[in-house]
Amino acid sequence: MVGNPQRKDLSLDGTTSNVNNDIHLETPNRAENPLYSSIYGIPESLMCLLSRIVACATEKNKLRKVASFDAPPSDLLQKHLQTLEHEMWSWKIPTELSQPEAHESPGLASEGDVDIIEAKLSGAMHQAVIIYFYRRVYDTDAMVLQEQARKCLDALQPCIDLKARDQDFTTSIAWAAYVAACGAVTTELRDRALAYLEAIDSQGVILTPKPTVQISKFWQKRLERGLVAVGVPVSTAA
């Protein structure tokens, strides 16, 4: 968080300390680590951006409660959110992922297919991060985010079709699909998102309620409140 060097910044617990000590809020300035893409299917820079947004969203209310007693910290918080927003929209898929090499082997195990999946999954995650940011940080009406939900689902399609979950990308695919489903308002997008979540439900052992159960509850709450075209506050999400 950018601050005035003449004064102390606001920490996440309400005490006066330098927020820059929080690794979730710092801006990474190092080169991409290819290990992240190999494990999660998405670049390190996008993982770091998501981590910072989640940390900011989680601590938002605590920060604002303390900042209400002092105008400058509130301004600092807003400036940090604006910085995150700018970085989020400026983020691009790394060149090595956006231009995968062609391979003749048709199987998923081929490097070409894995490269394509990583590029598509990175694009889907980027759109999911945008949806998450506006829903969690600004409580934006979900109807405004239908284009992002559509782009996310479009990018996820080949990941589902090629069974990318077999490449240990399950968590990234499931998270992006669930966020897109939460942001989906139109019948078409909800149906598509539900189909993706059903495919995810059928794989592995899920000890918590399955994504399809969770999203059905979420949509039901939206319907009961008469908010099909007006976003349900994020705090009420299932």
Number of C-alpha atoms within 10 A of each C-alpha: 22 13 19 10 7 6 11 14 22 24 20 21 11 14 11 12 14 15 18 16 11 13 13 18 20 14 16 13 7 8 8 14 11 13 12 15 20 16 13 20 27 28 24 19 21 22 18 17 23 22 15 19 24 19 16 22 20 14 15 16 13 14 20 17 12 18 18 11 10 12 10 16 22 18 14 18 21 14 15 17 20 12 14 21 16 11 14 19 12 8 12 14 18 14 9 11 19 16 12 17 12 12 12 9 11 10 12 16 12 13 17 18 23 21 22 20 28 25 26 24 29 30 24 28 29 26 26 26 26 21 27 25 22 18 23 19 19 13 15 19 18 23 16 16 21 18 15 20 29 22 16 29 28 15 19 25 17 16 25 19 11 15 16 22 18 11 16 13 21 19 13 18 24 19 16 26 27 20 22 31 29 27 29 28 23 12 9 10 19 21 13 19 26 20 15 24 23 15 14 22 17 10 11 9 8 11 6 8 9 15 21 20 15 16 21 16 14 17 21 14 17 20 13 9 11 12 16 18 14 15 22 24 16 18 9 9 14 14
